[in-house]
């Protein structure tokens, strides 16, 4: 009861406190009218001599700013508890402080601006007195009419840059500018050139009338020539400055695109193996290429136009203030609408833009998946099915594109003055969300270690290792696996499908981390070795090795820290029996293998992949069904390579294969089932036991079956 009573009392207190904001604002307005309006001019007249009217206006303005600022701070403190409770209060309360500044500085600034202008005619010492707001109600209202749009504009621009603020784009822009590195120093120069170009462009129509008056007054050809020459110089100078500024800006944004795309690609490459299993290749590719291109295009073209309009608008505003104060105030009254409408509609457009990018990524994935598996698609006669699936994705994207087009049209219509490019910049912000998500994602794999011993023996120890894939943590793949692979030995892993053989190979390559137990290499945890050093010493060849669309030489030397000589490449190819067919090609080792090695047979791909592993002279060699596509002669060659090569004593071999002739000569054979070792021994020992290994050898399609 006491607790509920407290909550009720709190609710009663909080409700009036929310209205304190409106009450405080009303009291500030009343104090400004009743107290500050009559008192400050009188005090300033006593302190400042009458011969300094401009100084008097500034004293009044600064005093007004100080008084209103103190009042605004008081309102903010009194309503601090209501900021998180009322979205409306939170929206306009922070603008009280810039409003106080605008009210205090608007008229003094305008007085100074007019005092410094000398084209308007002879100076009038009494001119600043007309701007005195203390004695006239219309001048008082005029100050608010000018200050309210300025405060709204400042609050809007500030909300775009303050970290964590609602609707803020500042973090995204700061991140993008951070990608420029040292080239960010060019942007102030671009802004200066843009301002000078805008001033020159705005000055041309402004001074045209004055030049005409001078010509009419003078009536000489010399005056006409001089003024036309000056106009020409202004025109040419403005165009040149704009050209130089645009060139520097576009060059800088081009560097930003390249650097950002490279950063995203490097961030993706750092992710753990599970990341690439959970995210489709097409989606990742779309983020790296499409999203960064969209973002770069928006920043290069649309943001440039936005800056162009903004700077010219400010220059035009200055000229309007110079020419007619009343017309300028009328214009400023509607200025906040130019920012409020894009803010609301821009969020809708930004969400739709993100959805379009997501849909584009999905459709790209369908295309990439199908094109990379065309033989399978054709063998199952599913061309029409895949085309229908792609059409379905296209229809989904078409619907989103129609909504995006509608949002763009509405935004363009509502912001056709000055801010027509704002929706496109909003789209760039929407496109950057996934980019920053990739950049900010922390890989779940441990960081690269530092161990790089000069002499690695190749002693592999699995000590009570358990493992489950992160996507299926409740399904154990390995359970308490323990074995030792010594240097110079060949250990064969056999067992039924799903017993964990390939998982052992993946763990030994440090593609995943054990969920339990220890995996040691020469007595040190595998994760403590430096990344590139580890994969120089531990090389693997799989059943379906992946080759890249490059030359044979580049594929064999792939990933080496030092570029090998042609002799070393050839020796590795000879050792794997890949040299036989490579040497017969017209371009030899410079021949392109096609995308993913598509121009090679399965056996040829395995031979090239074996050469890629052997050129590293690894201390640990993993063969995961790496001879399944080789013919009998090449399998016999691999058998000799494993068991009769002079380099046998210098490397440890983990062998996973269905070839009985390779298994029966292994130093140790482990029979895995359910992620545990059920049998261990030599071929003769296991055949003598007549248990699971013997059953597999004798079974049709087992190890003893001809390939």
Order of alpha helices (4+ residues) and beta strands (2+ residues): alpha-alpha-alpha-alpha-alpha-alpha-alpha-alpha-alpha-alpha-alpha-alpha-alpha-alpha-alpha-alpha-alpha-alpha-beta-beta-beta-alpha-beta-beta-alpha-beta-alpha-alpha-alpha-alpha-beta-alpha-beta-alpha-beta-beta-alpha-alpha
